[in-house]
């Protein structure tokens, strides 16, 4: 699953201290147990009103197991023909007790104690006595009333005799449950229980069951609008008519909200789908369509091929009126793209990337793509960036739709990255799936690394591997130096815990250590190990140890396991100190943490593949073991400087003695090109973070970057700008902010004059990116000439329809919103409301937050709750306001005032809530505001999907306060010296 970082990407901002890490979480429904009176009735509560319905069970004889009261009789023949004909033989209606819970209640449920308890099963993890082998799913979503009627038949094998069968069900009413034995006879039930807190259905039998069984369940629910499970989304077609689609988002734990199932990744099975729909719609599924049966009631049933073995979170279906484009590439493999009619041509770029990348990955992994088709769908409302459903990838529209001369180059790259990320999952995650969510990084870390490999193959001129350290390594390091971070492989159980690890650690640190491992092993050995891993575990599940065994080609994982366990099981990463004494360098390590003086309870050490270079150009490498012995290496007396961690391929920082830092700084000032762009970026990044941690004098750090006006490479310049952004945010509520801005105006002027507002034919991809970064920051900091030039461009475009470089939309729009007339802001707001191009909407959303009119900022914040902004985009609006120095406080006040509303809208289903908490607190650096925030979060500790973010936000705020107290005078003095 790709996270949504479009806001940062369009301005080419690193996801650093103000990162938009995606946290998708689940907030359990509050409720209490309600036992029905006898007779087996199903009691449900919806919106405070109680309704009673009766469980229908099959009578004796050879009647069909699944019968729908809601389904019109004329569909019965079609339904029966699309299913096998399991039989049930006894009426269990009078003996089955139904337990239900209140669907929505303001008070929390009482704690569930292991004993005594009304629940037969009290663990969030399912028992493994019963293993599913296949599902046959029948669904009828009514896209007018939003009612969903369905059934599922699950074939399973009882591994150990048991009286209890437990599976998942969430936010639905079960109108009938029956279980058949191998001879298709109904097995007597004692009761079944719906446990809404654990999202489980407990089926209790009179006697122990064994062997093969068939589980038959009828259910109903409402097609929700919450961006999770089986939900509805809307769009306006080319004729101005609002259309509704039904689509899915199941990862990590929402397949259970669409049909009862064993909703854990280790319970792989095959899936068949039968979808009832109205004729104007069509259905997409993971597998190709087999047949469509019509009825006299103007309804149709789509029947699909059986899937390969896969996990429930990868199941997907879409019911829509979308148009499509398809192609057959090799051996009958069909690929297709689907979108609303007026947007189908905007899928062409993604279609081309899909075509080229799927064949490239077959060669790269050495394993053929196993499905007969691969579809990609542009969904109007989508919580993440995309979802890798096997054979049916779904996307947020901005991450897949490209319109020439409108969509920026940054967004074009983002589309390519997201497509290649999701395609990588078709092997890593889908073909081979982690056993449990503690190894999520096996999915997301690999996809987050291979997306760069795939995009680099798509367009070599984009220099994707150079960008890797900016958007992966630096992002992960910024988070993993916090005490509130977590190991890559982390123990998680509940849905909210699972959702919280969809973050920079699983994605970006996972990608970074894979890059480090490939550099250590060599590409050939690395790829042959991946092929062994995929071939051995195809259609099954694996864990980290299985990968180490394959890469080492040893049963115990060998040296690969010894090294990589130190990176996956331990939290954080090391700082390696290289101290020179004449012709000897002593090497030591310790965990790097931003909290100055903090000593972790447990000492962590790593096996580190250390690389280094000296001024002679000689490259060397050694392995530092995870012990306290340290290491020494020899060095020639003539060497003036040395630099560790070549190309920042390793996930560690490097510190030196003051003499070596000064020599490195002198070399940068004399000839910075001696170092590669990645090495220049790593020096800058390490120096700034070491200074923040109190391990390096800030004067050394700031002097190191003084050469930067002579640099013209995007990677080191972008790194420096990101580090200075942090300093600026810390100072923005102090009297020293003007000094900061004057210094930044000085260095930005140099680059602005070099780059200006006109793209040159010879400009490289990264030069175009650099222009956007420089001009965007210049405008945001009030650079007078940059703003004046931008407003001229804006007015010519607005009044005379004069086109300008599409990549510069953000700085131009931001300047108009910031320094133009109120009518300019209104013009952009109207354009946001009316444009049909989603990439244009995204740029405008960010630019509207640039205004310096606080009343307009509050109006913009209020728009997130008046249907002007899609639910999926609320986080971007809040983030754009919070990033504005004038808007930071209003954004935080807005979050506190509307906390309950945010929690209700985003807490249980959206990835956005954690990002909103982060963006609204990232600029807090005063003790007064920190205490206010701490008190608020003490009183509002349950944030649903944002709960983990609270601890990170509090730690960051505390660090900000200490940083400002400790470093403000030093920073002020240095800025003053540079300006004068």
Residue pairs with C-beta under 8 A, 6 or more apart in sequence:
1 251
1 384
1 385
1 386
1 387
1 388
1 425
1 444
1 502
2 384
2 385
2 386
2 399
2 417
2 418
2 421
2 422
2 447
3 20
3 21
3 22
3 384
3 385
3 502
3 507
3 911
4 20
4 22
4 384
4 385
4 396
4 399
4 872
4 875
4 911
5 15
5 20
5 385
5 414
6 385
6 398
6 399
6 411
6 414
6 842
6 876
7 20
7 842
7 845
7 846
7 876
7 879
7 880
8 14
8 15
8 19
8 20
9 410
9 411
9 413
9 414
10 408
10 410
10 411
10 810
10 842
10 843
10 846
11 410
11 772
11 773
11 776
11 810
11 846
12 410
12 714
12 718
12 769
12 770
12 772
12 773
12 776
13 722
13 725
13 773
14 470
14 471
14 474
14 475
14 718
14 719
14 722
15 21
15 471
15 475
15 478
15 504
15 508
16 474
16 475
16 478
16 722
16 723
16 725
16 726
17 478
17 725
17 726
17 729
17 922
17 956
18 725
18 729
18 883
18 918
18 919
18 922
19 475
19 478
19 479
19 504
19 918
20 875
20 879
20 915
20 918
20 919
21 479
21 503
21 504
21 914
21 915
21 918
22 384
22 385
22 502
22 503
22 911
22 914
22 915
23 499
23 500
23 502
23 503
23 911
23 913
23 914
23 915
23 945
23 946
23 948
23 949
24 251
24 252
24 383
24 384
24 499
24 502
24 909
24 910
24 911
24 945
25 495
25 496
25 499
25 500
25 907
25 908
25 913
25 914
25 944
25 945
25 946
25 947
25 948
26 253
26 254
26 494
26 495
26 496
26 498
26 499
26 908
26 909
26 944
26 945
27 496
27 903
27 907
27 908
27 942
27 944
27 945
28 196
28 197
28 198
28 199
28 494
28 495
28 496
29 101
29 102
29 103
29 104
29 171
29 196
29 197
30 102
30 104
30 105
30 106
30 107
30 108
30 109
31 101
31 102
31 103
31 104
31 105
31 109
31 196
31 197
32 101
32 102
32 105
32 109
32 110
33 99
33 100
33 101
33 118
33 119
34 43
34 45
34 99
34 100
34 101
34 102
35 97
35 99
35 118
36 42
36 43
36 97
36 98
36 99
36 100
38 94
38 97
39 54
39 93
39 94
40 54
40 55
40 57
40 92
40 93
40 94
40 95
40 96
40 97
40 98
41 52
41 53
41 54
41 55
41 98
42 52
42 53
42 54
42 55
42 98
42 100
42 173
42 174
42 175
43 50
43 51
43 52
43 98
43 100
44 50
44 51
44 53
44 100
44 103
44 173
45 51
45 100
45 102
45 103
45 104
46 103
46 104
47 104
48 104
53 173
53 175
54 93
55 93
55 96
55 98
55 175
55 176
55 177
56 67
56 69
56 93
56 175
56 176
56 218
57 88
57 90
57 91
57 92
57 93
57 96
57 176
57 178
58 64
58 65
58 67
58 87
58 88
58 89
58 90
58 91
58 178
58 186
59 90
59 91
60 89
60 90
60 91
61 87
61 89
62 87
63 87
63 88
64 80
64 85
64 86
64 87
65 86
65 87
65 88
65 153
65 178
65 180
65 214
65 216
66 83
66 138
66 151
66 153
66 176
66 216
66 218
67 76
67 218
68 79
68 140
68 149
68 151
68 218
69 175
70 140
70 147
70 149
70 220
71 79
71 140
71 149
71 276
72 295
72 297
72 299
74 295
74 296
74 297
75 276
75 295
75 297
75 299
75 301
78 293
78 295
78 301
79 138
79 274
79 276
79 301
81 293
82 138
82 274
82 293
82 301
82 303
83 136
83 138
83 153
83 274
84 136
84 153
86 153
86 180
86 184
86 214
86 216
87 180
87 184
87 185
87 186
88 178
88 180
88 184
88 185
88 186
88 216
89 185
89 186
90 186
90 188
92 178
92 186
92 188
92 189
95 188
95 189
95 190
96 177
96 189
96 190
96 191
96 192
97 190
97 191
97 192
97 193
98 191
98 192
98 193
98 194
99 118
99 191
99 192
99 193
99 194
99 195
100 194
100 196
101 109
101 194
101 195
101 196
101 197
102 196
103 171
103 196
109 197
112 119
112 122
112 197
114 122
118 193
119 193
119 195
119 198
119 202
120 164
120 166
120 193
120 202
120 204
121 127
121 164
121 166
121 195
121 198
121 200
121 202
122 198
123 198
124 198
124 493
124 494
124 495
125 264
125 493
126 166
126 167
126 168
126 200
126 262
126 264
126 267
127 162
127 164
127 166
128 159
129 158
129 159
129 160
129 161
129 162
129 164
129 165
130 156
130 157
130 158
130 159
130 162
130 165
130 166
130 213
130 262
131 156
131 157
131 159
131 262
131 267
132 154
132 155
132 156
132 261
132 262
132 267
132 269
133 155
133 156
133 157
133 269
133 270
134 154
134 155
134 269
134 270
134 271
134 272
134 306
135 152
135 153
135 154
135 155
135 259
135 261
135 269
135 270
135 271
135 272
136 152
136 153
136 272
136 274
137 150
137 151
137 152
137 259
137 271
137 272
137 273
137 274
138 150
138 151
138 152
138 274
138 276
139 148
139 149
139 150
139 230
139 258
139 259
139 273
139 274
139 275
139 276
139 317
140 148
140 149
140 150
140 275
140 276
140 277
140 299
141 147
141 148
141 223
141 230
141 246
141 275
141 277
141 319
142 148
142 149
142 223
143 223
143 232
143 244
143 245
143 246
143 278
143 281
143 319
146 222
146 223
146 232
147 220
147 222
147 223
148 220
148 221
148 222
148 223
148 230
149 219
149 220
150 218
150 219
150 220
150 259
151 216
151 217
151 218
151 219
152 215
152 216
152 217
152 219
152 259
152 260
152 261
153 214
153 215
153 216
154 167
154 214
154 215
154 217
154 260
154 261
154 262
154 269
155 212
155 213
155 214
155 215
156 212
156 213
156 214
156 215
157 211
157 212
157 213
158 209
158 210
158 211
158 212
158 213
161 208
161 209
161 210
162 205
162 208
162 209
163 190
163 204
163 205
163 206
163 207
163 208
163 209
164 202
164 203
164 204
164 205
165 179
165 202
165 203
165 205
165 209
165 213
165 215
166 200
166 201
166 202
166 203
167 200
167 201
167 203
167 215
167 260
167 261
167 262
167 263
168 199
168 200
168 201
168 253
168 255
168 256
168 260
168 261
168 262
168 263
169 194
169 199
169 200
169 201
169 217
169 219
169 256
169 260
170 196
170 199
170 229
170 254
170 256
170 257
171 221
171 224
171 229
171 257
172 219
172 220
172 221
172 257
172 260
173 219
173 220
173 221
174 192
174 194
174 201
174 217
174 218
174 219
174 260
175 218
175 219
175 220
176 216
176 217
176 218
177 189
177 192
177 201
177 203
177 215
177 216
177 217
177 218
178 186
178 189
178 215
178 216
178 217
179 186
179 187
179 189
179 203
179 205
179 209
179 213
179 214
179 215
179 216
180 186
180 187
180 213
180 214
180 216
181 187
181 209
181 211
181 212
181 213
181 214
182 211
182 212
182 213
184 214
187 205
187 207
187 209
187 213
188 205
188 206
188 207
189 203
189 204
189 205
189 206
190 204
190 205
190 206
191 204
192 201
192 202
192 203
192 204
193 201
193 202
193 204
194 200
194 201
195 201
195 202
199 253
199 256
199 263
199 495
201 217
201 260
203 215
215 260
217 260
219 259
219 260
221 257
223 230
223 231
223 232
223 246
224 230
224 231
224 232
224 257
225 231
225 232
225 233
225 381
225 871
226 871
226 908
226 909
226 910
227 249
227 381
227 382
227 383
227 871
227 872
227 909
227 910
228 249
228 254
228 257
228 383
228 908
228 909
229 248
229 249
229 250
229 254
229 255
229 256
229 257
229 258
230 246
230 247
230 248
230 257
230 258
230 317
231 246
231 247
231 248
231 249
231 381
232 244
232 245
232 246
232 247
233 244
233 245
233 247
233 379
233 380
233 381
233 382
234 242
234 243
234 244
234 245
234 380
234 381
235 242
235 243
235 245
235 340
235 380
236 242
236 243
237 243
237 321
237 340
237 341
237 342
238 341
238 342
243 320
243 321
243 340
245 318
245 319
245 320
245 321
245 322
245 379
245 380
246 317
246 318
246 319
246 320
247 316
247 317
247 318
247 319
247 320
247 377
247 379
247 394
248 258
248 315
248 316
248 317
248 318
248 389
248 394
249 382
249 383
249 384
249 387
249 394
250 258
250 312
250 313
250 314
250 315
250 316
250 387
250 389
251 313
251 314
251 387
252 313
252 437
252 495
252 498
252 499
252 502
253 263
253 313
253 495
253 498
253 499
254 313
254 909
255 261
255 263
255 312
255 313
255 315
256 263
256 312
258 315
261 312
262 269
262 312
263 312
263 313
264 311
264 312
264 436
265 311
265 312
265 313
265 433
265 434
265 435
265 436
265 437
265 541
266 311
266 435
266 436
266 541
267 311
267 312
268 309
268 310
268 311
268 433
268 539
268 540
268 541
269 309
269 310
269 312
270 306
270 307
270 308
270 309
270 310
271 286
271 306
271 307
271 310
271 315
272 303
272 304
272 305
272 306
272 307
273 283
273 285
273 287
273 302
273 303
273 304
273 317
274 301
274 302
274 303
274 304
275 283
275 285
275 301
275 302
275 304
275 317
275 319
276 299
276 300
276 301
277 283
277 299
277 300
277 302
277 319
278 298
278 299
278 300
279 294
279 298
279 299
279 300
280 321
281 319
281 320
281 321
282 302
282 319
282 320
282 321
282 322
283 289
283 302
283 304
283 317
283 318
283 319
284 316
284 317
284 318
284 320
284 338
284 375
284 377
284 392
285 302
285 304
285 316
285 317
285 392
286 304
286 307
286 310
286 314
286 315
286 316
286 317
286 371
286 389
286 390
286 391
286 392
287 304
287 305
287 306
287 307
287 371
287 372
287 373
287 391
288 304
288 305
288 334
288 372
288 373
289 302
289 303
289 304
289 305
290 303
290 304
290 305
291 302
291 303
292 300
292 301
292 302
292 303
293 300
293 301
293 303
294 300
295 301
305 372
307 315
307 390
307 391
308 370
308 371
308 390
308 539
309 539
309 540
310 390
310 430
310 433
310 539
311 433
314 388
314 389
314 390
314 429
314 430
314 433
315 389
316 387
316 389
316 392
316 394
317 392
318 338
318 377
318 379
318 392
318 394
320 338
320 377
321 340
321 341
322 338
322 339
322 340
322 341
322 344
322 377
322 378
323 338
323 339
323 340
323 341
323 344
324 336
324 337
324 338
324 339
324 344
325 336
325 337
325 344
325 347
325 348
325 351
326 334
326 335
326 336
326 337
327 334
327 335
327 336
327 351
327 355
328 334
328 335
329 335
329 355
329 358
329 359
330 359
332 372
333 358
333 369
333 371
333 372
333 373
333 374
334 372
334 373
334 374
335 351
335 354
335 355
335 358
335 373
335 374
335 375
336 373
336 374
336 375
336 376
337 344
337 347
337 350
337 351
337 354
337 375
337 376
337 377
337 378
338 344
338 347
338 375
338 376
338 377
338 378
339 346
339 347
339 377
339 378
339 397
339 400
339 401
340 378
340 380
342 836
343 378
343 397
343 401
343 836
346 378
346 401
346 402
346 403
346 837
347 376
347 378
347 400
347 401
348 402
349 402
349 412
349 415
349 416
350 376
350 395
350 400
350 401
350 402
350 415
350 419
351 376
353 415
353 416
353 419
353 420
353 458
354 374
354 376
354 419
354 423
356 457
356 458
357 419
357 420
357 423
357 454
357 457
357 458
358 369
358 374
358 423
358 426
360 454
360 457
361 369
361 423
361 424
361 426
361 427
361 450
361 454
362 368
362 369
364 450
364 453
364 454
364 527
365 427
365 527
365 530
365 531
365 534
366 527
366 528
366 530
366 531
366 534
367 427
367 431
367 531
367 534
367 535
367 538
369 426
370 431
370 538
371 390
371 391
371 426
373 391
374 391
374 393
374 423
374 426
375 391
375 392
375 393
376 393
376 394
376 395
376 400
376 419
376 422
377 392
377 393
377 394
377 395
378 395
378 397
378 400
378 401
379 394
379 395
379 396
379 397
380 397
380 870
381 870
381 871
381 872
382 394
382 395
382 396
382 397
382 872
383 872
383 909
383 910
383 911
383 912
384 396
384 911
385 395
385 396
385 399
385 418
386 393
386 394
386 395
386 396
386 399
386 400
386 418
386 419
386 421
386 422
387 393
387 394
387 395
387 422
388 422
388 425
388 426
388 429
388 430
388 447
390 426
390 430
391 426
393 422
393 423
395 418
395 422
396 872
397 838
398 411
398 838
398 839
398 841
398 842
399 414
399 415
399 418
400 415
400 418
400 419
401 407
401 415
401 837
401 838
401 839
402 411
402 412
402 415
402 839
403 837
403 839
405 803
405 806
406 806
406 837
406 839
406 840
407 806
407 837
407 839
407 840
408 772
408 806
408 807
408 809
408 810
408 839
408 843
409 765
409 768
409 769
409 806
409 807
410 769
410 772
410 807
411 839
411 842
413 455
413 462
416 455
416 458
416 459
417 451
417 452
417 455
418 451
420 450
420 451
420 453
420 454
420 455
420 458
421 447
421 448
421 450
421 451
421 454
422 447
423 454
424 446
424 447
424 450
424 451
424 454
425 443
425 447
427 534
428 442
428 443
428 446
428 447
428 450
428 534
429 442
429 443
429 444
429 446
429 447
431 534
431 538
431 539
432 533
432 534
432 537
432 538
432 540
432 541
432 542
433 443
433 540
433 541
433 542
434 440
434 442
434 443
434 541
434 542
434 543
435 541
435 542
435 543
436 492
436 543
437 492
437 498
437 501
438 489
438 490
438 491
438 492
439 489
439 542
439 543
439 544
440 498
440 501
440 502
440 506
441 488
441 489
441 505
441 506
441 507
441 509
441 510
441 568
442 510
442 542
442 543
442 544
442 547
444 502
444 506
444 507
444 510
445 488
445 506
445 507
445 509
445 510
445 511
445 513
445 514
446 510
446 511
446 514
448 472
448 507
448 508
448 510
448 511
449 472
449 510
449 511
449 512
449 514
449 515
452 464
452 465
452 467
452 468
452 472
452 511
453 464
453 465
455 462
455 464
456 462
456 463
456 464
456 465
459 765
461 764
461 765
462 765
462 766
463 764
463 765
463 766
466 677
466 678
466 714
466 715
466 766
467 715
467 766
468 511
468 515
469 647
469 648
469 678
469 681
469 682
469 715
470 681
470 715
470 718
470 719
471 508
472 507
472 508
472 511
472 512
472 515
473 508
473 512
473 515
473 648
473 651
474 681
474 685
474 719
474 722
475 504
475 508
476 504
476 505
476 507
476 508
476 509
476 511
476 512
476 651
477 509
477 573
477 651
477 653
477 685
477 689
478 504
478 689
479 485
479 503
479 504
479 505
479 509
479 952
480 504
480 505
480 509
480 571
480 572
480 573
481 572
481 573
481 592
481 593
481 594
481 689
481 693
482 593
482 594
482 952
482 955
482 956
483 593
483 595
483 598
483 600
483 955
484 948
484 951
484 952
484 954
484 955
485 505
485 571
485 572
485 952
486 501
486 505
486 571
487 505
487 568
487 569
487 570
487 571
488 505
488 506
488 509
488 510
488 513
488 567
488 568
488 569
489 544
489 568
489 569
490 501
492 498
492 500
492 501
496 944
496 945
496 947
499 945
500 914
500 945
500 947
500 948
502 911
503 948
509 573
509 651
512 651
513 564
513 567
513 568
513 651
515 649
516 567
516 609
516 649
516 650
516 651
517 526
517 551
517 560
517 563
517 564
518 526
519 609
519 611
519 649
519 650
520 563
520 609
521 529
521 551
521 560
525 551
526 551
529 547
529 550
529 551
529 552
529 553
530 550
530 551
532 550
532 551
532 553
533 542
533 546
533 547
533 550
533 551
536 546
536 550
537 546
544 564
544 565
544 568
545 557
545 561
548 557
548 558
548 560
548 561
548 564
548 565
549 555
549 556
549 557
549 561
551 560
552 558
552 559
552 560
552 561
554 560
562 607
563 607
563 609
563 623
566 604
566 605
566 606
566 607
566 626
567 573
567 606
567 651
570 604
570 606
571 604
572 591
572 592
572 593
572 600
572 604
573 591
573 592
573 606
573 651
573 652
573 653
574 589
574 590
574 591
574 592
574 604
574 605
574 606
574 608
574 652
574 653
575 589
575 590
575 591
575 592
575 652
575 653
575 654
575 655
575 690
575 695
576 587
576 588
576 589
576 608
576 610
576 624
576 644
576 645
576 652
576 653
576 654
576 655
577 587
577 588
577 589
577 590
577 654
577 655
577 656
578 585
578 586
578 587
578 612
578 642
578 644
578 654
578 655
578 656
578 660
579 585
579 586
579 587
579 588
579 656
579 657
580 635
580 642
580 656
580 657
580 659
580 660
582 637
583 634
583 635
583 636
583 637
584 632
584 633
584 634
584 635
585 632
585 633
585 634
585 635
585 642
586 630
586 631
586 632
587 610
587 624
587 630
587 631
587 632
587 633
588 630
589 605
589 606
589 608
589 624
589 630
589 652
591 600
591 603
591 604
592 652
592 653
592 689
592 693
593 600
593 693
594 689
594 692
594 693
594 959
595 693
595 955
595 959
596 693
596 694
596 962
596 966
597 694
605 626
605 627
605 628
606 624
606 626
606 652
607 623
607 624
607 625
607 626
608 623
608 624
608 650
608 652
609 621
609 623
609 650
610 621
610 622
610 623
610 624
610 644
610 645
610 650
611 619
611 620
611 621
611 644
611 645
611 646
611 649
611 650
612 619
612 620
612 621
612 633
612 642
612 643
612 644
612 645
612 646
613 619
613 620
613 642
613 643
613 646
613 679
614 635
614 636
614 639
614 640
614 641
614 642
614 643
615 639
615 640
615 641
615 642
615 667
615 674
616 636
616 638
616 639
619 646
620 633
622 631
622 633
624 631
625 631
635 642
640 663
640 667
641 660
641 663
641 664
641 667
642 656
642 660
643 654
643 664
643 675
643 679
643 683
644 654
645 652
645 653
645 654
645 682
646 679
647 676
647 678
647 679
647 682
648 678
648 679
648 681
648 682
648 685
653 686
653 689
653 690
654 682
654 686
655 686
655 690
655 695
655 696
656 664
658 697
658 700
661 687
661 696
661 700
661 704
662 700
664 683
664 704
665 700
665 703
665 704
665 706
665 707
667 674
667 675
668 675
668 680
668 683
668 704
668 707
669 706
669 707
672 680
672 707
672 710
672 711
675 683
677 713
677 714
677 715
677 716
678 715
680 711
680 713
680 715
680 716
681 715
681 716
681 718
681 719
683 704
684 704
684 705
684 716
684 719
684 720
684 723
685 719
685 723
687 696
687 700
687 701
687 704
687 705
688 701
688 723
688 726
690 696
690 701
691 697
691 698
691 700
691 701
691 967
692 959
692 963
694 966
698 967
698 970
698 971
698 974
699 970
699 974
702 971
702 974
705 720
705 723
706 978
708 716
708 717
708 720
708 747
709 747
709 750
709 751
711 717
712 754
712 767
712 770
713 766
713 770
714 766
714 767
714 769
714 770
714 773
715 766
717 751
717 770
717 773
717 774
718 769
718 770
718 773
721 773
721 774
721 777
724 740
724 744
725 777
727 740
727 971
728 737
728 740
728 741
728 744
728 781
729 885
729 922
729 923
729 925
730 923
730 925
730 960
730 963
730 964
731 737
731 739
731 740
731 964
731 968
731 971
732 885
732 888
732 923
733 885
733 923
733 925
733 926
734 964
734 968
736 968
736 971
736 972
736 975
737 885
739 972
739 975
739 976
739 979
740 971
740 975
741 781
741 782
742 975
742 979
743 975
743 978
743 979
744 777
744 781
745 778
745 781
745 783
746 978
746 979
748 774
748 777
748 778
748 781
748 783
748 786
749 783
749 785
751 770
751 774
752 774
752 775
752 778
752 783
752 785
752 786
755 767
755 770
755 771
755 774
755 775
757 775
757 789
757 790
757 793
757 804
757 805
757 808
758 805
759 768
759 771
759 805
759 807
763 771
768 807
771 807
771 808
772 807
772 808
772 810
772 811
775 786
775 790
775 808
775 811
776 810
776 811
776 814
778 786
778 787
778 811
779 786
779 787
779 790
779 811
779 814
779 815
779 818
779 850
780 814
780 818
780 850
780 884
782 818
782 819
786 811
786 815
787 815
787 818
787 819
790 811
790 812
790 814
790 815
790 816
791 815
791 816
791 819
791 820
793 802
793 804
793 808
793 812
794 812
794 813
794 815
794 816
794 820
794 824
796 802
796 804
797 803
797 804
797 812
798 816
798 824
798 827
804 812
809 840
809 843
809 847
810 843
810 846
810 847
813 828
813 843
813 844
813 847
813 850
814 846
814 847
814 850
815 850
816 824
816 825
816 827
816 828
816 847
817 824
817 825
817 828
817 847
817 848
817 849
817 850
817 851
818 850
818 851
818 852
819 852
822 853
822 856
825 848
825 851
825 853
825 856
828 844
828 847
828 848
829 844
829 848
831 840
831 844
832 841
832 844
832 845
832 848
833 868
835 841
835 844
841 873
842 876
845 869
845 873
845 876
845 877
845 880
846 876
846 880
847 880
848 860
848 877
848 880
849 857
849 860
849 877
849 879
849 880
849 881
849 882
849 883
849 884
849 887
850 880
850 884
851 857
851 860
851 884
852 884
852 886
854 886
854 887
854 890
857 881
857 884
857 886
857 887
857 890
858 890
858 894
860 877
860 881
861 877
861 878
861 881
861 890
861 891
861 894
863 869
863 877
864 874
864 877
864 878
865 898
865 901
869 877
871 905
871 906
871 910
872 910
872 912
874 905
874 906
874 910
874 912
874 916
875 910
875 911
875 912
875 913
875 915
875 916
875 919
878 891
878 894
878 895
878 916
878 919
878 920
879 915
879 916
879 919
880 887
881 887
881 890
881 891
881 894
882 888
882 891
882 892
882 919
882 920
882 922
882 923
883 919
885 923
888 920
888 923
891 919
891 920
892 920
892 921
892 924
892 929
892 933
894 920
895 902
895 916
895 917
895 920
896 936
899 940
902 913
902 916
903 913
903 942
903 943
903 944
906 912
906 913
906 916
906 944
906 945
906 946
907 913
907 943
907 944
907 945
907 946
908 944
908 945
909 945
910 945
911 945
913 943
913 944
913 945
913 946
913 949
914 943
914 945
914 946
914 948
914 949
915 949
916 946
917 943
917 946
917 949
917 950
917 953
918 949
918 952
918 953
921 933
921 953
921 956
921 957
922 953
922 956
923 960
924 930
924 933
924 957
924 960
925 957
925 960
925 961
925 963
925 964
926 961
926 964
927 961
929 957
930 957
930 958
930 960
930 961
933 953
933 954
933 957
934 954
934 957
937 950
937 953
937 954
941 947
941 950
943 949
943 950
